[in-house]
């Protein structure tokens, strides 16, 4: 393992990755990330702020989170809190992607989450503060029946968000087409997503991803494309680019080091991928991120 791989793995937050068909809820005081510039995790994250607001950085793009809104995103994208205003609380939900897909939500919202968008409800719901507070308290009961009840209510809240529509606070990739999987197929896909999220800085291939879940490369590629809507290789490239954008915006690392740290085999392949996906160069992106602070 290289020094950069070791540094990257420090940013992987295993504590907020629930097991498949499970979830986590935490209530705490939000704070600026100080020990590390960002973290990432292979789960869906939901934030709800009470009497405070904060600014996130998502791969170099700044997003303001206001109180009273349900903010949802896939935590595999590097993200970190850069500012907090007010002395309030924050409720965090962490839900496995397999769980989200099993709820049978409208495909538009699962597409948005898989694509890396940061979304929120269009207007505050007066009873959400009560809902999220109750869920945080009831989760502490550590009773299977209470857990089932809370998860059912969270599912219903996601359905309401999908039906009401949402605002997109941060656009990422926009070319996902979800087909909800069931049983072992969905478990395989979530494990592939998690493996890529946790190992994309290493020299991994489609074959490595397939072997990790015990499938042939052809079967893994077909299954992944059907559920996620992207080839494994394309998804791997996008995750690496998301990691690179965060480092370009938030660190002083040289571009060559960022390319290697993000899992690209050469500087030329990194430049080509970056230009193809963002229509700009890494150097131009870094300059814009520093000059404007918002991409």
N, C-alpha and C positions, 0 to 999 in steps of 0.2 A: 504494500500500500504506500502511495506517495504521500509527501507532506500535505499536498493540496487535498488529496482524498481524505486524509485524516481530519483536516480542517473542515471539509464539507460535512463529514459524518458528525462532527460536533454540532452542526446546525440541524441535524435530523432529530426531531422531538418525538421520541418513542412514547413519552408519557401521555400523549394525546391521540394515540392511534388505537381505537377500540378494536376488539376482536370482531370478526364477521358476525352480523346479526346482533351487534351490541352497540352501546353508545355511552358517552361520558357527559356529565354536566358539572361545571365549576362556576362558582360565584366569587368574585374577588375585586380588588381595586386595580383598575388598569394601570399599567406603567410602561414607560419607554424602555425598549430593549437596550440594555447597556453592556452586558457581557458578550453579546453576539449581535451582529447587525440584522439578522433575520433568522427565521426558522422555517421548516417545512415538514409536512406530515401527510401520509396517504389516507386522509379522511376528509369528509365534508365538515367545514366549520361554520357555525352560526354564532354571530355576535349580537348581543342586545345591551345597549348602554342605558344606564339609569342616572340622570342628573349629571351627566358629563359628556364630553365629546373627545374624539381623538383622530389623529392622522395616521394612516397606514402608508407603507411603501410596498407596492406590488411590483416586483421586478423593475424597480426604478420609477414607477408611476405612482404619484401620491393621490390618495383617496381620503376624504374627510368622512368620518362616521359620526352621525348625529344621534342624540338620544331619542328613544322611542321607535327606532327602526330595526327591523330584522334583517341583518346583513348576512348573506350566504355566499360561500365560495369553496372551491376545492383547495384544500391546504397543501397540495403537492407543489403549487406555485410558491416560490420564495416570497415571504412577506414578513414585515416587522413593524412594530409601533414606533413612530418617530416623534409623536407629541401627544400629550394628554392635557385637556383643559377642564377644570372643575373637579370637585371632590365627591365623585359618585361611585357607583358599582358597575360591574360588567358581568353578564352571564354568558358563558361560552357553552355551546353544544358541539360535540364531536361525534359524528355518525359515520359508520362504514359506508363506502359507496355501494356495496352489495345491498345493504339495507335500504338505501335510497331507491335503488332501481327496483327492488321487490315491492315497493309501495304502488307501482303502476301509475306514477304521476304522468301528466301530459308530457309528451316527448320534448316540447319546447323548453321546459325548465330543466330537464335532465341534459338536453343538448347544451344549454347555456353553462351548466355547472361543469360538464365534461370539457367544454371548450375553454374553460378558465375565466369566464366572466365573473365579476363581483356584482351581485344583484341585491336589491332590497325592495320592500313593499313601497307602493307609490305614496302612501300617506300613513302616518302613525295610527295604530289601532288602539283605542283607549284601554282595552283590557289586556294588551300584550304584557305590560309591566307586571300585572298580577299573574298572568300565565307563567312567564319566565321565572318569577319569584317562587311560585308554587312548585314548578318543575325542579328547581335547584334544591328546595327543601325536601321534596318527596323523594328525590334521587338518593338522598342521604339515608333513607330508611333501609336500604339494602335488602328489600323484600321483593321477590320475583313478581308478585301480583301488582305492587306499586310500580315496578319497572315497566311491566306490560302496559299499565294504564298510561303512564307518562309517555311511552313510546307511541302509543296509539294517538294521544293528543298531539304529539309533535308531527306525526304523519298527517293528521287532519289540518294542522296549521300550514304545512307545506302545500297541501292540496288547495287550501284557500288562497295561498300566495300565487299558485299556478293559475287559478281561475280568475283572480282579481287582476293579474298582470303585475309587472314589476318594472322598476327603473334599473338600468345598468350603470353602475358607478365606474366600472373599468372594463373595457373590451379587451379580450385576448383573441384567441383563434376562433374563427366563426364557421368551421366546416365540419361539424359533427352531425351524425345522424344515428340516433339511438334506437336499437331494437332491444326491448327488455328481455333479459335472459332469465332462466330459472334453474334451480338446483345446482348441480356441479358446474354447469357452464358458467354461471355467474360467479361462483367461487373461484374458478380458474382465472376469469378475467380480473377480478379484484386482486388476486395474488400477482398477476402479471403487472397490473398498474402499480402495486406496492413495490414489486421487485425493481421496476424501472425507476420509480421515485427514489428508492434507497440506494441504487447502484449506478445511476446514469453517468456519474463522473468517472467510472471505471470503463475499461475497454470491453463492454458487453455487446453482444450481437443478438439478432432474432433467435438464433439457435440457443443461446444462453437463457433467454427469457422462456422459451418453450421447454427446455430441459428442467428449469426450476419448478414448473408446474406438472411435469411428467407427461407432456404432450409432444407429438411430432411437430416440427416447424410448420408444416403445411396446415395441420389442424389448428395450431395455436394462431397462425396468421388469419385463417378464415374466421375463427371464433372471435378474435379480438376486433377484426374489421366489422363483423356483424353487430357486436355490442357497442363498441366505442365509436365506430364510424370512420376510423382512420387505420391505416396499416401500422403495425408495430414500429417499423423503422421511422415513419413520419412522426409518430407520437414521441418516440425516443429523442428525435431531433428537436422537437418543440420543447420538451422538458429541459434539454441541455441549453437551448437558447434562452429559456426563461431564467435559468440559473445564471447564465452569462450576462444577461441584461441587469440583473440585480448587482452583480459584481462590478460591472461597468459604471453603474450609477452610484454605488455606495462604497466602493473601495478605491485604493490607489494602485492596485495591482496592474502590471503591464498587460497589454492586450494578449500577447503570446501566452503569458501565464494563465490568463482567464480562459483562453481557448483550451489549453491543456486541462485546466481544473474542471472545465465543464464537460469533458469527455470527448472532445474532438481530437482526431489523430494528427491533425496538422493545422497550421495557421490558415492555409489556403482553403481548406474545407470549411473552417469556421467562417471565414469571410464570405465564402460563396453561400453558405446556408443563411447567414445573417442578412446578406443583401437580398436574397430570394424571398425571405419571409417578411422583412421590414422595409425594403426598398431604401435602405440607407446603410452606411458602413458602421462598424462598431465605434470607430473614433468619432464620427459625426453624432451618433447616438449619445455617447458619453459627454460630448461638448454641450449638446442640447439639454441633457438631463441636469448638468451642473449650472448652466446659465439660466434655465427656466425653473428647474426644480419640479417640473410637471410635464410628463410626456403624454 
